[in-house]
């Protein structure tokens, strides 16, 4: 009696991933280290000078961490209510932050008590930053005003009221100490010049603006809000260059890498997306919760992400030294010759060769085909997991049933829609033989 031959499942070629230098660069990070904060992490800012410590604003505290420390090396807790927007000065020695009370506090990194306190805002101050000269601070508040403060005298220098809704985004110019950009929930992005005391450029983002960002050349401006990330050309009067829509929920933050100025965006959909110079997504970081803030270290050594659940996720770059230590720690396994021992042995002419019978293991659908249960074999091949994950198995079973002439019997008594779909498969088998078309038909069942 002839032995049963298993169904031949034809393996189809898979589309390979387009691996580029950018993809390899951003994949070269370790698993994230998670640090629990006291509340939602609303702001992360790296010090521009080595050792590039970073300030994390969460709840009523600002913690300063080292690149490789999981415990804060400095804490600022003199806030009665929620703190916002903690950011470093260009020399990394001073830190400024707003609060829910409407007060702005200035701290010395080496101390704990506030050096200055700026009062004037009537509502919460979500955004604060130093202008590039280091002697002035700019703030954006829910009272619809932008104010500029003098650091030595703690005096308000200017107050601008041009937005008609909350100001939740701010980016000072690093090349000109009189320029800064703001974004508001009134869907506008404005460029202000302190010399004129008013805005010199206005752009319509069409959604509440969550973040604004200037490229190092300051010819391009990035704004995020809603599901959109928009790139503006400031040299052409604020002309929109690109509008990206790669996130499924509101894009809350954006930053630039130091190497190649690659754009990174974070969203409430729990994804961080990395774009190349042509604004195509080259990598994706997944997080456990919705993302509120994000920052990259000046040398791209660390990517820090703050989330709504109060978790700070920190990823460190891999180095060759780390890989060498891992390989040296691994236990040495058996040598190659142990596995091939005896494989190439050739019996002599006078030897009596005893062959060990190889047991044949059949898949479930093959067992059913062997016992002529064609309807059950088709049911097994049409299971949801099989036809979505391995549609080539479903196609192979249908082709085998058709070769045996029992496909009509297997289809008997089934739903009309399923029968029509499989009759379409039969037509493709008989007339075209196109496996890819059959796969598409099977998956849509």
Backbone torsions as a table, in degrees:
resi	resn	phi	psi	omega
1	UNK	NA	131.2	-178.0
2	UNK	-70.4	141.6	179.6
3	UNK	-75.3	155.2	-179.0
4	UNK	-74.8	133.8	178.8
5	UNK	-98.9	123.0	-179.6
6	UNK	-62.0	156.4	178.6
7	UNK	-65.3	132.3	178.8
8	UNK	-82.3	116.4	178.1
9	UNK	-99.9	113.4	-178.1
10	UNK	-78.0	126.0	178.2
11	UNK	-87.0	126.4	-179.2
12	UNK	-97.6	146.5	-179.8
13	UNK	-65.6	140.2	178.9
14	UNK	-97.7	149.5	177.1
15	UNK	-72.8	124.4	-178.9
16	UNK	-78.6	154.6	178.1
17	UNK	-75.9	138.4	179.1
18	UNK	-78.6	95.3	-176.4
19	UNK	-88.9	122.0	178.7
20	UNK	-119.9	175.6	177.5
21	UNK	-62.9	-37.9	178.1
22	UNK	-63.2	-42.3	179.5
23	UNK	-61.4	-45.1	179.6
24	UNK	-65.9	-36.5	-179.0
25	UNK	-64.5	-45.2	-175.5
26	UNK	-83.8	-12.6	173.5
27	UNK	-81.2	-12.6	-173.4
28	UNK	-85.8	48.7	176.1
29	UNK	-122.6	148.4	179.4
30	UNK	-74.8	172.8	174.6
31	UNK	-63.9	145.7	-174.2
32	UNK	-68.6	143.3	170.8
33	UNK	-96.3	127.5	-175.3
34	UNK	-106.2	129.3	179.8
35	UNK	-119.4	128.6	-177.7
36	UNK	-88.4	124.8	176.6
37	UNK	-102.3	-180.0	-175.2
38	UNK	-86.0	-9.9	-179.8
39	UNK	-167.9	-174.5	180.0
40	UNK	-57.7	134.3	-178.6
41	UNK	-85.8	106.5	-173.1
42	UNK	-96.5	-15.0	-177.3
43	UNK	-156.2	135.5	173.6
44	UNK	-130.2	130.8	-179.4
45	UNK	-141.0	128.1	179.2
46	UNK	-90.0	143.0	174.5
47	UNK	-69.1	134.1	-177.3
48	UNK	-70.6	-14.4	-178.4
49	UNK	-110.6	150.8	177.0
50	UNK	-58.3	147.8	6.4
51	UNK	-86.0	20.4	176.0
52	UNK	58.9	50.7	170.5
53	UNK	-65.9	159.1	-178.3
54	UNK	-131.0	142.8	-179.1
55	UNK	-98.2	131.9	-179.0
56	UNK	-116.8	119.0	179.6
57	UNK	-98.9	118.7	-179.9
58	UNK	-151.5	131.4	180.0
59	UNK	56.7	-130.0	-177.0
60	UNK	-99.6	23.0	-175.8
61	UNK	-136.3	155.8	169.1
62	UNK	-125.5	118.7	179.3
63	UNK	-106.6	138.7	175.9
64	UNK	-108.8	122.3	-178.8
65	UNK	-111.4	150.3	167.7
66	UNK	-81.6	165.4	-176.2
67	UNK	-59.9	-32.8	-175.1
68	UNK	-119.3	16.8	179.9
69	UNK	-104.2	140.8	176.8
70	UNK	-101.8	-1.2	175.4
71	UNK	-117.3	140.4	-178.7
72	UNK	-63.7	137.9	176.6
73	UNK	-90.8	-12.2	177.1
74	UNK	-154.7	141.6	179.2
75	UNK	-133.6	140.0	175.4
76	UNK	-119.7	113.1	-172.1
77	UNK	-122.8	15.2	-176.6
78	UNK	-84.4	45.3	178.1
79	UNK	-116.2	130.7	177.1
80	UNK	-79.5	-28.0	-179.3
81	UNK	-132.7	-172.8	-174.5
82	UNK	-57.8	134.7	177.3
83	UNK	-93.8	150.1	-179.2
84	UNK	-138.0	150.3	163.1
85	UNK	62.4	37.9	177.8
86	UNK	-66.3	122.0	-177.2
87	UNK	-141.8	148.2	-177.3
88	UNK	-83.9	156.7	168.3
89	UNK	-82.1	167.3	-175.9
90	UNK	-59.2	-27.5	178.9
91	UNK	-92.7	-1.5	177.2
92	UNK	72.9	11.1	-176.9
93	UNK	-98.3	-21.7	-179.4
94	UNK	-120.8	153.0	179.7
95	UNK	-134.9	133.3	179.2
96	UNK	-120.4	145.2	-178.8
97	UNK	-151.6	147.2	174.0
98	UNK	-97.2	-176.6	-178.2
99	UNK	-156.7	168.6	177.7
100	UNK	-67.0	-23.0	-179.8
101	UNK	-74.0	-16.4	-175.2
102	UNK	95.2	3.3	179.3
103	UNK	-94.9	149.2	176.1
104	UNK	-117.1	128.2	-177.6
105	UNK	-117.1	143.5	179.2
106	UNK	-116.2	125.7	-176.2
107	UNK	-118.6	149.3	168.5
108	UNK	-92.2	132.1	-175.2
109	UNK	-60.4	-32.1	-178.0
110	UNK	-83.8	-6.1	-179.3
111	UNK	-118.4	-170.6	-179.9
112	UNK	-125.4	-27.3	-176.7
113	UNK	-86.7	144.4	179.2
114	UNK	-66.1	130.6	176.9
115	UNK	-76.2	-38.9	-179.1
116	UNK	-136.5	154.2	174.8
117	UNK	-137.7	119.3	-177.3
118	UNK	-101.2	124.0	179.4
119	UNK	-118.3	142.7	-179.0
120	UNK	163.3	-32.0	177.4
121	UNK	-75.5	142.4	-178.7
122	UNK	-96.5	-10.7	178.8
123	UNK	-134.9	-176.1	-174.7
124	UNK	-59.2	141.0	177.0
125	UNK	-107.3	107.8	-176.3
126	UNK	-91.3	-25.3	-174.7
127	UNK	-127.0	128.8	174.9
128	UNK	-139.8	148.9	178.4
129	UNK	-164.8	156.3	174.1
130	UNK	-85.8	141.0	168.2
131	UNK	-74.5	163.8	-169.8
132	UNK	-66.3	-18.0	178.2
133	UNK	-77.4	-15.3	176.8
134	UNK	81.4	-5.6	-178.0
135	UNK	-107.2	-0.5	179.1
136	UNK	-131.7	148.7	178.9
137	UNK	-120.6	136.1	176.1
138	UNK	-113.5	143.0	-177.2
139	UNK	-136.9	150.4	176.0
140	UNK	-126.0	133.8	-169.9
141	UNK	-129.3	168.2	174.4
142	UNK	-76.5	-5.4	175.1
143	UNK	-86.1	14.0	173.9
144	UNK	73.0	12.6	-178.2
145	UNK	-114.5	150.6	167.8
146	UNK	-109.9	130.3	-178.3
147	UNK	-126.7	145.7	177.3
148	UNK	-115.2	132.1	-174.8
149	UNK	-120.4	146.8	176.0
150	UNK	-92.0	123.5	-175.0
151	UNK	-68.0	-48.8	-177.2
152	UNK	-60.6	-40.1	-174.8
153	UNK	-102.3	-7.6	-178.4
154	UNK	58.1	35.2	-178.4
155	UNK	-107.7	143.0	176.0
156	UNK	-74.9	124.8	-178.7
157	UNK	-92.6	-34.4	-175.8
158	UNK	-157.2	149.9	174.7
159	UNK	-136.2	125.8	-176.1
160	UNK	-121.3	129.3	178.3
161	UNK	-123.6	91.7	177.8
162	UNK	-123.1	-23.4	177.5
163	UNK	-80.0	152.7	-178.9
164	UNK	-111.5	10.1	177.5
165	UNK	-151.0	-179.7	-176.1
166	UNK	-55.1	142.3	176.5
167	UNK	-99.8	114.0	-174.3
168	UNK	-123.2	9.1	179.1
169	UNK	-143.0	141.2	-177.1
170	UNK	-153.6	136.5	178.1
171	UNK	-146.9	109.1	177.3
172	UNK	-79.0	152.3	176.1
173	UNK	-77.4	138.4	176.6
174	UNK	-91.9	-12.6	-179.0
175	UNK	-97.7	-27.8	-178.9
176	UNK	-130.0	118.6	-176.3
177	UNK	-71.2	-5.6	-178.5
178	UNK	-102.3	-1.4	-176.9
179	UNK	-111.3	141.9	170.9
180	UNK	-154.7	157.4	-176.1
181	UNK	-117.9	138.5	177.4
182	UNK	-127.3	152.3	174.6
183	UNK	-129.4	144.3	-172.8
184	UNK	-134.2	165.3	174.5
185	UNK	-73.8	-1.1	173.8
186	UNK	-85.2	13.4	174.5
187	UNK	74.9	12.3	-177.6
188	UNK	-115.2	152.2	172.0
189	UNK	-119.8	126.3	-175.8
190	UNK	-123.5	141.2	173.9
191	UNK	-104.9	121.5	-177.4
192	UNK	-106.9	144.3	174.8
193	UNK	-120.9	118.4	-177.4
194	UNK	-65.0	-23.2	-179.6
195	UNK	-70.1	-32.1	176.7
196	UNK	-95.9	-18.8	178.6
197	UNK	76.2	17.1	-179.2
198	UNK	-152.8	178.2	-179.8
199	UNK	-78.0	144.2	179.1
200	UNK	-111.2	-7.5	-179.4
201	UNK	-157.5	138.6	179.2
202	UNK	-133.4	133.1	178.9
203	UNK	-125.4	142.2	-179.3
204	UNK	-98.1	113.3	-179.9
205	UNK	-86.5	-20.3	177.7
206	UNK	75.1	2.3	175.3
207	UNK	-146.8	158.3	175.9
208	UNK	-56.1	127.7	-173.5
209	UNK	-85.1	125.8	-178.8
210	UNK	-101.4	-27.5	-175.5
211	UNK	-155.8	143.4	171.7
212	UNK	-128.5	150.6	-173.3
213	UNK	-151.7	133.2	178.1
214	UNK	-103.3	136.2	172.4
215	UNK	-70.1	158.6	-178.6
216	UNK	-56.6	-35.2	177.8
217	UNK	-74.4	-18.2	-178.6
218	UNK	61.7	21.9	171.3
219	UNK	-88.8	-22.5	-179.0
220	UNK	-119.5	145.1	179.8
221	UNK	-127.6	137.2	177.9
222	UNK	-110.7	133.7	174.4
223	UNK	-129.9	139.7	178.6
224	UNK	-124.6	144.2	179.4
225	UNK	177.6	141.5	-171.3
226	UNK	63.3	-143.2	176.7
227	UNK	-92.0	6.1	-170.2
228	UNK	-105.7	143.4	169.1
229	UNK	-120.3	119.9	-175.3
230	UNK	-118.4	140.9	178.6
231	UNK	-110.9	128.9	-177.4
232	UNK	-117.6	143.4	176.4
233	UNK	-98.3	107.5	-177.6
234	UNK	-73.7	-24.7	179.7
235	UNK	-72.6	-17.0	177.4
236	UNK	-107.6	28.8	176.2
237	UNK	75.3	26.1	178.9
238	UNK	84.0	33.6	179.0
239	UNK	-76.0	136.9	179.4
240	UNK	-74.8	124.4	180.0
241	UNK	-96.3	-48.8	-175.1
242	UNK	-139.2	142.1	172.2
243	UNK	-124.9	114.6	-176.0
244	UNK	-104.0	140.5	-180.0
245	UNK	-139.0	70.1	-176.9
246	UNK	-104.7	-10.3	179.0
247	UNK	-98.2	158.1	-179.7
248	UNK	-97.2	-14.7	178.6
249	UNK	-135.0	-175.9	-174.7
250	UNK	-58.2	132.4	176.0
251	UNK	-86.0	116.3	-170.7
252	UNK	-99.4	-23.1	-174.6
253	UNK	-151.8	159.5	178.5
254	UNK	-152.3	151.2	175.7
255	UNK	-155.5	170.3	-179.0
256	UNK	-117.2	143.9	174.6
257	UNK	-81.0	158.2	179.8
258	UNK	-77.6	-35.1	-179.5
259	UNK	-90.5	109.4	176.8
260	UNK	81.5	0.0	179.1
261	UNK	51.8	47.1	177.9
262	UNK	-77.5	140.4	-177.7
263	UNK	-86.8	133.2	174.3
264	UNK	-121.2	137.6	178.4
265	UNK	-130.1	142.7	177.4
266	UNK	-120.8	149.2	-171.7
267	UNK	-141.2	167.7	174.5
268	UNK	-69.2	-10.0	177.5
269	UNK	-82.4	8.8	173.8
270	UNK	74.0	20.5	-179.8
271	UNK	-121.2	142.6	168.6
272	UNK	-110.3	123.1	-178.1
273	UNK	-111.0	138.6	179.8
274	UNK	-111.0	129.9	-178.3
275	UNK	-110.6	148.7	174.0
276	UNK	-89.1	-170.6	-175.5
277	UNK	-67.6	-20.3	177.0
278	UNK	-99.6	13.5	175.2
279	UNK	62.8	38.6	170.0
280	UNK	-103.8	140.0	-179.1
281	UNK	-70.3	122.3	-179.1
282	UNK	-110.1	-16.4	179.1
283	UNK	-158.2	160.1	-176.9
284	UNK	-142.8	126.5	173.7
285	UNK	-102.3	131.4	177.8
286	UNK	-99.2	139.2	179.0
287	UNK	-122.7	169.0	-174.9
288	UNK	-86.5	-17.1	-177.0
289	UNK	-146.7	175.0	179.9
290	UNK	-63.2	141.6	-173.9
291	UNK	-96.7	132.0	177.3
292	UNK	-110.7	-29.8	-175.7
293	UNK	-148.2	159.0	-177.4
294	UNK	-161.6	148.2	176.6
295	UNK	-155.6	151.0	177.6
296	UNK	-118.7	135.7	179.3
297	UNK	-61.7	151.2	-178.0
298	UNK	-55.7	-24.7	178.0
299	UNK	-107.2	15.1	179.7
300	UNK	62.1	18.7	-179.6
301	UNK	-74.5	-27.3	-175.1
302	UNK	-136.5	137.9	170.2
303	UNK	-117.4	116.1	-178.0
304	UNK	-110.2	134.0	-177.8
305	UNK	-129.5	129.4	176.7
306	UNK	-105.4	138.8	-173.3
307	UNK	-123.2	168.5	-175.8
308	UNK	-69.3	-25.0	-178.4
309	UNK	-84.7	9.5	177.4
310	UNK	82.1	13.7	179.9
311	UNK	-100.0	132.7	174.3
312	UNK	-102.2	118.4	-178.6
313	UNK	-102.5	121.8	-175.5
314	UNK	-121.2	123.4	177.7
315	UNK	-112.2	131.2	179.6
316	UNK	-106.5	146.4	179.8
317	UNK	-73.6	142.3	176.5
318	UNK	-79.1	148.1	177.2
319	UNK	-127.6	162.9	-179.7
320	UNK	-62.4	-33.6	179.9
321	UNK	-62.3	-40.2	179.3
322	UNK	-62.6	-40.8	-179.5
323	UNK	-67.0	-37.5	-179.9
324	UNK	-66.4	-40.6	179.1
325	UNK	-65.9	-37.1	179.1
326	UNK	-65.4	-43.7	-179.5
327	UNK	-67.3	-34.3	179.4
328	UNK	-70.8	-29.9	-179.8
329	UNK	-76.7	-24.4	-177.0
330	UNK	-64.7	139.9	179.0
331	UNK	-72.7	134.6	-178.2
332	UNK	-71.5	126.5	-179.1
333	UNK	-87.4	-179.2	179.2
334	UNK	-61.5	150.0	-179.9
335	UNK	-72.4	166.2	-175.9
336	UNK	-63.2	-34.8	-175.1
337	UNK	-67.1	-21.6	177.8
338	UNK	-65.9	-37.8	-176.1
339	UNK	-77.1	-28.6	-176.9
340	UNK	-98.7	5.5	-177.3
341	UNK	-63.2	123.4	178.5
342	UNK	83.5	-3.8	-177.6
343	UNK	-69.4	-34.0	-175.2
344	UNK	-98.0	13.8	-178.7
345	UNK	-70.0	130.6	179.8
346	UNK	-110.0	123.1	-179.4
347	UNK	-67.2	149.5	177.5
348	UNK	-77.2	174.1	-174.6
349	UNK	-69.0	-35.3	-176.3
350	UNK	-89.5	-3.5	-177.5
351	UNK	-73.7	144.5	174.8
352	UNK	-97.3	112.7	-172.8
353	UNK	-91.2	123.5	176.7
354	UNK	-107.2	115.4	-178.5
355	UNK	-94.0	133.0	177.2
356	UNK	-81.2	126.1	-179.1
357	UNK	-66.3	132.6	180.0
358	UNK	-89.6	120.7	-179.1
359	UNK	-75.7	135.8	-177.7
360	UNK	-98.3	123.1	178.3
361	UNK	-102.9	125.0	-176.9
362	UNK	-104.3	146.9	172.6
363	UNK	-71.2	166.6	-176.1
364	UNK	-61.1	-41.9	-178.9
365	UNK	-69.3	-30.3	177.3
366	UNK	-70.1	-37.7	176.9
367	UNK	-62.6	-39.7	179.8
368	UNK	-70.6	-36.7	176.2
369	UNK	-66.9	-35.5	-179.7
370	UNK	-64.7	-34.9	178.9
371	UNK	-94.5	14.2	174.9
372	UNK	63.3	27.2	175.0
373	UNK	-92.6	75.3	-170.2
374	UNK	-69.5	-36.5	-179.9
375	UNK	-66.0	-41.7	178.6
376	UNK	-68.6	-35.2	178.3
377	UNK	-63.5	-39.6	177.8
378	UNK	-68.5	-38.6	176.4
379	UNK	-59.9	-43.0	179.3
380	UNK	-63.1	-41.5	-179.3
381	UNK	-70.6	-22.8	-177.1
382	UNK	-96.9	7.6	176.3
383	UNK	-61.0	148.1	-172.7
384	UNK	-55.4	-47.1	-177.1
385	UNK	-64.4	-38.7	-177.1
386	UNK	-67.8	-46.0	-174.6
387	UNK	-77.0	-17.4	177.0
388	UNK	-94.4	-39.3	-178.1
389	UNK	-89.5	-36.5	-179.8
390	UNK	-131.9	67.9	-178.3
391	UNK	-64.0	-21.5	179.1
392	UNK	-65.6	-27.5	176.5
393	UNK	-68.6	-44.6	178.6
394	UNK	-59.5	-44.2	179.8
395	UNK	-63.8	-42.3	-178.3
396	UNK	-63.3	-40.0	178.8
397	UNK	-66.6	-42.2	178.9
398	UNK	-62.8	-41.8	178.8
399	UNK	-64.9	-39.6	179.3
400	UNK	-66.4	-41.9	176.9
401	UNK	-63.1	-39.0	178.7
402	UNK	-67.3	-37.0	178.4
403	UNK	-65.3	-36.2	178.6
404	UNK	-76.8	-15.5	-177.6
405	UNK	79.3	19.6	-177.2
406	UNK	-113.3	11.9	-177.9
407	UNK	-66.3	-37.5	179.1
408	UNK	-63.8	-39.6	177.8
409	UNK	-64.8	-38.2	-179.8
410	UNK	-68.6	-29.5	-179.2
411	UNK	-86.4	-8.5	-174.8
412	UNK	-64.1	136.5	175.8
413	UNK	77.4	19.5	-179.2
414	UNK	-102.8	171.5	177.8
415	UNK	-59.3	143.5	-177.0
416	UNK	-61.4	-40.9	-178.0
417	UNK	-62.0	-42.5	179.1
418	UNK	-65.9	-40.5	-179.4
419	UNK	-63.3	-43.3	178.4
420	UNK	-62.2	-40.4	-179.4
421	UNK	-63.5	-41.9	-178.2
422	UNK	-75.7	-28.8	173.1
423	UNK	-64.8	-32.8	173.9
424	UNK	-64.4	-38.4	176.6
425	UNK	-63.4	-41.4	178.8
426	UNK	-60.9	-41.2	179.8
427	UNK	-62.3	-43.2	178.9
428	UNK	-64.0	-38.6	-180.0
429	UNK	-63.5	-46.0	-173.8
430	UNK	-73.8	-37.9	-169.4
431	UNK	-102.7	-29.5	-175.6
432	UNK	-118.2	-41.1	-175.0
433	UNK	72.4	14.3	-179.6
434	UNK	-78.5	109.1	-178.1
435	UNK	-68.1	-36.8	-177.6
436	UNK	-65.2	-39.0	177.7
437	UNK	-65.5	-38.6	178.9
438	UNK	-64.9	-41.3	179.1
439	UNK	-59.9	-44.1	179.3
440	UNK	-61.9	-39.2	-180.0
441	UNK	-67.0	-39.3	-178.5
442	UNK	-67.8	-43.5	-176.2
443	UNK	-64.5	-33.8	-178.3
444	UNK	-79.4	-2.5	-180.0
445	UNK	-71.6	NA	NA
